[in-house]
Amino acid sequence: MNRFVLATVLAISCMGAVGGAQAEVTEQDLRADQQTVGDVLTNGMGRDLQRFSPLTTLNRDNVENLVPAWAFSLGGEKQRGQESQPIVYDGVMYITGSYSRLYAIDIHTGKELWQYDARLPEGILPCCDVINRGAAIYGDNVYFGTLDARIVALDRKTGDVVWNKKIASYKEGYSYTAAPLIVNGLVITGNSGGEFGIVGEVQARDAATGELVWTRPVIEGHIGTLNGEPSTMTGTLNATWPGDMWKTGGGATWLGGAYDADTDTLVFGAGNPAPWNSHLRNAGTPVEGNTGDNLYAASRLGIDPATGEIKWHFQTTPREGWDFDGVNEVVGFVDRDGNKRYATADRNGFFYILNREDGKFVAAYPFVKDITWASGIDENGRPIYNENNRPGAPDAAAEGGKGQQVFAVPSFLGGKNWMPMAYSQQTGLFYVPSNEWGMDIWNEPISYKKGAAYLGAGFTIKPLFEDHIGSLKAIDPNTGEVKWEYQNPAPLWGGVMSTAGGLVFTGNPEGEFMAFDSETGEKLWSFQTGSGIVGQPITWEQDGEQYVSVISGWGGAVPLWGGEVAKRVNYLNQGGTVWTFRLPKQLASVN
């Protein structure tokens, strides 16, 4: 349903006041997003997901002069977690909200131009709150996904529906929460629902019509499609999956992907295998002829954007048994020796470096403390397991059939979860929002039922330290050394941004939006937003001034799944506000 707060004619006139409506967004515009500082066209501030701005107007010497410019309330009772990253183009900001809403906002005034509310059916099955992580823009359309597993294209100027397509069946546990990715006129989407025995998949649609071009399931044994016809099987049937378990194998591609223009490759992560109980998948003790790795769950995949064929894969957690999804973003960068690399901070607690040409393993470093499930990563990139820290097989003689309980670190919410890290081209460091926690975890009997939770495990999350859980770490990707660390009492669950002005921005659940010195980690500025920040900051230049925006609104997986950790932060207020700050021209040179 569309609701115009301002008439369409007024919306167009407001955009015209910026200096004339701009042409439609092209592939070349998306490719140059990081270098064009007057807009933000892609999730990640560039499709390599570095979340780095070359702007220097706002810097470590004047950030104390950053002041609010306007605030926009998402309003109503529909608060909950707000994990969106804004898109900015042609004088308008586009931001998604909880319960599958999308807003167009005048960037000069903070006034709403139009709003679209998806008509969500009864019975949706979102795993981890009713969140949405952002939109995409291309041509004259803006695109976003909905909790009932649909992808919608809207006219960017009016909010009218251009097309609305089904990704999968929400009745089977599918949903969609990531920002879409646009590449060469294709809208690329993943899917969510890994806790319901779904099958992870990447889909590509024609941006103009919404018609499917190709599909690529990411679990072995499933068949992809190309131009409406069957293409190739993913992997080899039963090579790493026993019996029919591949049919409900999980591997949700729920965080979306990156695009590496240098190698013309989509890079997507695949989530946990289903069920969590590794013994039911013959992963605890692999059978002869079956490795038990359960490909391609808990993996990173390189995919051909034209055909959907898998170019390469790297599995971070083979024989996964702790819910260590492999979806975390893969960021392209160039190391100090000039090598083109990928970096990814996994839920399993290790920070991986991969080769960008073929996804081959280069190095891995622990980035959280006291990891228990593995003693390290071997020269081939495989974990060196501590098998006594794998949850035990279900025990028919035990109460409830529970297997042996273990205390595993990190918890299933991860050394790092969905919240995106940033890379600075200035310092060569990654800024990783991490958490220090563990979990009691045990396995239980489970059988698959369509649309029902399919875990086969129980858990209780516990903090490791009394004084902090969250930890923002500056990591040298060449050595794994942590150059500095900011510790936060509550978990960190929001995105990070870095700038050439020597700044790193992020927020915390206590409501603080903060700027740090990228070299030293000194906190230079903060602003209380009134609710927890789990959104993703951006920056852009407007009328000769630098602006910074972030959405505030506590929620997401932590209050739903966090156990003892959730009790620590149950006093935090929900909310839904876009905060936009600017550095006034007259204060840009004032220290």
Secondary structure, DSSP 8 states (H G I E B T S, - for coil): -EE-SS-HHHHHHHHHHTTS----B-HHHHHTTTT-TT-B-STTSSTT---EE---SS-TTTGGG-EEEEEEE--SS--S----B-EEETTEEEEEETTTEEEEEETTT--EEEEEE----TT---SS-S---B-EEEBTEEEEEETTTEEEEEETTT--EEEEEE-S-GGGT-B--S--EEETTEEEE--B-GGGT-B-EEEEEETTT--EEEEEE-STT-EEEETTEEEEESS-TTSSS-TTGGGG-B---TT-EEEETTTTEEEEEE--BSSS-GGGGT-SS--TT-----TTTTEEEEE-TTT--EEEEEESSTT--S---S-S--EEEE-TTS-EEEEEE-TTSEEEEEETTT--EEEEEE-SS---SEEEE-TTS-EEE-GGGS-----TTSGGG----EEESS-TT-SS-SS--EE-TTT--EEEEEE-EEEEEEE------TTS----EEEEEEES-SS-SEEEEEE-TTT--EEEEEEESS---S--EEETTTEEEEE-TTSEEEEEETTT--EEEEEE-SS---S--EEEEETTEEEEEEEE---SHHHHH-THHHHHTTT-----EEEEEE--GGGTT--
